């Protein structure tokens, strides 16, 4: 569907849900575009369920922490689901809870903390490290 047709589809879907509540199962690659209509999220990779939570929980537990690579110990005990190193700085993708005190302590140590979008969460959870850039089509 093109952008205009997708917008109409989402409006019809929401209208139908309001008139006759039921469960819709949606499979999409347009994660961020559809995230506003999800109530629950199930993420799968190769037949394995990686995540099954309601959207409120997903928003409460999806974080990105950026800080010096040598400070990784400050995140000990947290569910780090991915990371991207950029020289001496690393971006950590986390699916876990943080108290306000924990967030303040991390900020004091030099970390920045922000929300992780649903699409970024999906990418972090399904990142396939077995694929080499020169081998995306299966041929080296």
Buried (B, 14 or more C-beta within 10 A) or exposed (E): EEEEEBEEEBEEBEEEBEEEEEEEEEEEEEBEBBBEBBEEBEBEEEEEEBBEBEBEBBBBBBBBBBBBEEBBEBBEEBEBBBBEEEEEEBBBBBBBEBEEEBBEEBEEEEBEBEEBBBBBBBBBBBBEEEEEEEEEEEEE
